Amino acid sequence: MSSEEFFQNHPVFTHEEYAQSRGRGSSRTVDSLLRKHVQSGRIARVRRGLYVSISPGAAAETVDPYLVATKAAADAAISHHAALQFHGRTYSMWSQVTFLTRGHTRGFHFGPIEYVPVRAPAVVADREDMGGGIEVAASGGGRVRVCTCERAMVDVLHTPVLGGGWEEIWRSLEMIEFLDLDAVIAYTLLLGSATTVARVGVFLEQHRERLFVEDAHIERLVAHAPKHPRYLDASRQPGRLVHPWNLIVPERVLDQRWADVA
């Protein structure tokens, strides 16, 4: 395959992928060819070992950010708020893309986008697909690995700092029209966090009718809810104790009074 054919079919690619397309070419030859194409403007270097192809008249920074994130690590999967944004289910649009990975890799910027690696929760990190709920989808002329809405929902409730805080989380999750509730509950319980169970339970109970939540779904979660009262998060904001979840939730979250100052 010629370099041009490769670039046309790979909007984002790694050094290794390009080397494989060259067959038996030496590493020195591959490096030389990549440098030449970077200098000509046909491709751009994102960071060491990662490149984007540049179409005539286009800017390198316009490349699909989800493709870049997927190629940032061998096991990368778009996660948290970025996954909800990929699915079109966020209240706000961010210029940050988080991706799950087991590897030790640094975050980076490319164009206006910040790419942030996130370690999967330890309890699921060594499981297949880091706990599941990861799918492959088309995007930007390629294929990306991205968390489902179900996993992204639980992940932002488990780690709210990666969801943008409670207003952004609640407003974003309210944009989801359908959830596989069995998948939501299975992944929630897999994390082994009573606080996360309670957060998921409160949200689902608030949206029972819209999301077709049944008593059986609630009962599966209640069995793993905190035995003693816990705050919604580490800020320990005062609020209402919500039963049966034993969760102290600020009134502004329960009533969606987002204009109120925390």
Residue pairs with C-beta under 8 A, 6 or more apart in sequence:
1 21
3 33
3 37
4 42
6 13
6 18
6 21
7 37
7 42
7 43
7 53
8 53
10 17
10 18
10 53
10 142
11 52
11 53
11 63
11 64
11 67
11 140
11 141
11 142
12 46
12 50
12 51
12 52
12 53
12 63
12 64
12 67
12 68
12 70
12 71
12 140
12 142
13 50
13 51
13 52
13 53
13 71
14 49
14 50
14 51
14 71
15 30
15 34
15 49
15 50
15 51
16 49
18 30
18 33
18 34
18 51
19 25
19 27
19 30
22 29
22 30
22 33
25 33
34 43
34 45
34 51
37 43
38 44
38 45
38 51
41 54
42 53
42 54
43 51
43 52
43 53
43 54
44 51
44 52
44 54
44 60
45 51
46 52
46 68
46 108
46 110
47 108
47 110
50 68
50 71
50 72
52 60
52 63
52 68
52 110
53 63
54 60
59 111
60 110
60 111
61 110
61 111
61 112
61 113
62 111
63 111
63 140
64 139
64 140
64 141
64 142
64 144
65 97
65 110
65 113
65 115
66 78
66 82
66 86
66 97
66 139
66 140
66 144
66 146
67 139
67 140
67 141
67 142
67 144
68 97
68 110
68 113
68 115
69 76
69 78
69 82
69 97
69 98
69 99
69 115
69 144
70 76
70 77
70 78
70 99
70 142
70 143
70 144
70 145
70 146
72 99
72 101
72 105
72 108
72 115
72 117
73 99
73 101
73 103
73 105
73 117
74 103
75 100
75 101
75 102
75 103
75 130
76 99
76 100
76 101
76 117
76 145
77 99
77 100
77 101
77 129
77 130
77 134
77 145
77 146
77 147
78 86
78 97
78 98
78 99
78 100
78 144
78 145
78 146
78 147
79 98
79 99
79 100
79 118
79 146
79 147
79 151
79 152
79 155
79 162
80 98
80 118
80 147
80 152
80 155
80 156
80 159
80 162
80 163
81 90
81 94
81 96
81 98
81 152
81 156
81 162
81 163
81 164
81 168
81 172
82 94
82 96
82 97
82 98
82 99
83 146
83 147
83 148
83 149
83 151
83 152
83 155
84 90
84 149
84 152
84 153
84 156
84 172
84 173
85 93
85 94
86 137
86 139
86 144
86 146
87 146
87 149
87 152
88 175
89 149
89 172
89 173
89 175
89 176
90 168
90 172
90 175
91 167
91 168
91 171
91 172
91 175
92 164
92 168
92 172
94 164
95 112
95 113
95 114
96 113
96 114
96 115
96 116
97 113
97 114
97 115
97 116
98 116
98 117
98 118
98 162
99 115
99 116
99 117
99 118
100 117
100 118
100 119
100 120
100 130
100 134
100 147
101 117
101 118
101 119
101 120
102 119
102 120
102 125
102 126
102 130
103 117
105 117
106 117
107 114
107 115
107 116
107 117
108 114
108 115
109 115
118 162
119 125
120 130
120 131
121 131
121 158
121 191
123 131
123 190
123 191
123 192
124 130
124 131
124 190
124 191
125 131
127 190
131 151
131 187
131 190
131 191
132 151
132 187
133 147
133 148
133 150
133 151
133 152
133 183
133 187
134 145
134 146
134 147
134 148
134 151
135 145
135 146
135 147
135 148
136 143
136 144
136 145
136 146
137 143
137 144
137 146
138 144
139 146
147 155
148 180
148 183
149 176
149 179
150 179
150 180
150 183
150 184
150 187
151 183
151 187
153 173
153 176
153 179
153 184
153 200
154 184
154 187
154 188
154 191
154 196
154 200
155 162
155 163
156 162
156 163
156 164
156 169
156 172
156 173
157 163
157 169
157 196
157 199
157 200
157 203
158 191
158 193
158 196
158 199
160 166
160 169
160 233
163 169
163 172
164 172
166 232
166 233
166 250
166 253
167 258
170 203
170 253
170 256
171 258
173 203
174 207
176 211
178 211
179 211
181 204
181 211
181 212
181 213
181 214
181 217
184 200
184 204
185 200
185 217
185 220
185 221
188 196
188 197
188 200
188 221
189 197
189 220
189 221
189 224
194 224
194 225
194 226
194 227
194 230
195 226
195 230
195 247
197 221
197 224
197 225
197 226
197 245
198 225
198 226
198 230
198 242
198 245
198 246
198 247
199 232
199 247
200 221
201 218
201 221
201 222
201 225
201 245
201 247
202 242
202 245
202 247
202 249
204 211
204 213
204 217
204 218
204 221
205 213
205 218
205 245
206 254
207 213
222 244
222 245
225 244
225 245
225 246
225 247
226 245
226 246
226 247
227 246
228 246
229 241
229 246
229 247
229 248
230 246
230 247
230 248
231 237
231 239
231 247
231 248
232 239
232 247
232 248
232 249
232 250
232 253
235 262
237 250
237 262
238 248
238 250
239 248
239 249
239 250
239 251
239 253
239 254
240 248
240 249
240 251
240 254
241 247
241 248
242 248
242 249
242 254
250 262
251 257
251 260
252 258
252 260
252 262
